[in-house]
Amino acid sequence: MVWSDFNFSDLTTVTSFDSVVKELNKLNGYFLQNNMENYLVFNNAYRVVTLNIKASVNEGHFDNDQFIENFTAGFARYYFQAINHISTEDPNVAESWKKFAEVATVDTSPKFILLLMGANAHINHDLPFALLKFIDEGEVMPLLGDIVKLSKIMMESGREIIPLFNEQNRFLNTFKNRFQFLYYRPIMYTVLSWRIVAWRAFKHLSNGNPGYQAHIKRSKRIAQRYLVMGKLLSRI
């Protein structure tokens, strides 16, 4: 994997929708230039969702626009930090992100596995910490409606995400193209279920249990499961 000329994301500059998109575009350019197609899958999905969230803010769909922008940027910093760590094989990278990177090195890995593994690392591992950082105890209920709206936007983005890549396996790619609804719906509903569990993990943390580790262990188990599945499917 080529990382030698990779320019780290400057996390201090990621503070707005536009700065998140700028970093995602930078990563897209790097992945394209270095034939890292597997990394493009999750990065492109992230870009689609971010742009849709920004558009929804502009259309007045949220109650607290500033929170949504701050939270979107803050949450994205976890992803950019993970890529920074992966690029240097930093031992501090979360195990679920490490397994995502392992699958991404296999050219024949199914793209839906890469989507799920990226989502697992970012949601099951990162999201509870991001929620804890950006939501104070007294703000939970007032902000819950906007958090639910974010999940709805993510679900609706599936139709735009799936056409952005092709599966290498001919049968799987034909299924994806002809039965797109059946292909992406299970993926998006799986991701939605993870967001619900991540919210519960956040509640554990916010209730004064800083040592709560169940969501980290869970993200590891899920990552291992999809790692094995990805390797098996890549041989077909």
PyMOL commands that set and color helices and strands:
alter all, ss='L'
color gray80, all
select helices_A, chain A and resi 11-13+17-33+37-58+65-88+95-104+111-134+137-156+158-164+170-178+180-206+214-233
alter helices_A, ss='H'
color red, helices_A
deselect
rebuild
show_as cartoon
